[in-house]
Amino acid sequence: MKLVKLGGSVITFKGERKRFRSKITEDLAGELAPFKEELCVVHGGGSYGHPLAHRYELHRGLHRQEQLAGFAEVHRSMRELNGRVLRALHSHMIPAVSIPPAPLVSMEGGEVVSFTGGPFQRYLDAGLVPVTFGDVVLDSLRGSAVLSGDDLMLLLARVLKPVTTIFVADVDGVKGPDGTLLPVVSSTLSEVPLLEDEMDVTGGLRRKLSLMFQMAKEGFRCLIISGLARGRLRGALEGRDVPCTEVRWA
Ligand code: IP8
C-alpha cells in the first residue's frame, strides 16, 4: 500500500489567505488515480491552517476564552480544504472518504500519546481511499495542540505498513549548501540547511525531517518529491527513478 502526504505548500498558495491550488491538486489526483486500490492520503494545512492557528496561538495551548472560537474556525477551515481535496480526488474517480483525525488522537504537551488507526484499515479493506489531514486537537496538558499531517504519516505508517511513503512538497527535495538536490539525506548528516517559516505552527522543516528520520528508522521507505513537476508523483509511485530526496536512517 502507498501512503502519500500532499503538503500544504503544494495544494494551497502558502503566502496567501485560504487560496486553494485547484489545478495542481487535480493534476496530482490524476497521478494518484492508478493506485486507488492501495492508497491512503494525508494533507497539510497551508494557508487554510497555519496562519489562523498562529493568530489564535493554538499551538501554545488554550489560555483565553476567545481561543475557543479560533479552535472552531481553524477546524472549519481545515474541513473546507479537505472538501476541496476530496473533490479533486473524486474528479479522478478515486473513492476518497474523509477521516478527521481529532477523535482518534490523544495529545499531551504537544506530543501524540495514542492513536486509533483501525478505521483507516477498515476503509482500505472496503476498497475506499481514506483521506485525513493536520488539524487542531485537544491536548490533556495544554488544552489544544496542532497535529501535523507529518505526525499522521508516522502514526499511519505504523498501522498500515506501506511499501512507500511519499511527501509531496513544493520543492524537489532537500538541497545541499551549493543548491543541488541531495538524492539521499541521512540522519548522520549533522547540518542539513533548513529554512524556517515563522508562521509554521507544526515545527517547520526541522520537525518534518525528524519525523521522517523516525519513519526511516522504523523501516519505511521515505521520499520527498515535488508536486509541481508533472509526472514525478506517478513515477515515484511506480517505483521509477525520479528527482527526489530519500530520507534514510544512519
Ligand atoms: O501542514 C497543520 O498540518 P501540516 C494543520 O501538515 C494546521 O503541518 C491546522 C495548521
Boltz pocket constraint, residues with backbone or C-beta under 6 A from the ligand:
constraints:
  - pocket:
      binder: B
      contacts: [[A, 8], [A, 43], [A, 44], [A, 45], [A, 46], [A, 48], [A, 49], [A, 50], [A, 53], [A, 74], [A, 78], [A, 133], [A, 134], [A, 135], [A, 136], [A, 146], [A, 147], [A, 148], [A, 149], [A, 150], [A, 201], [A, 202]]
      max_distance: 6.0
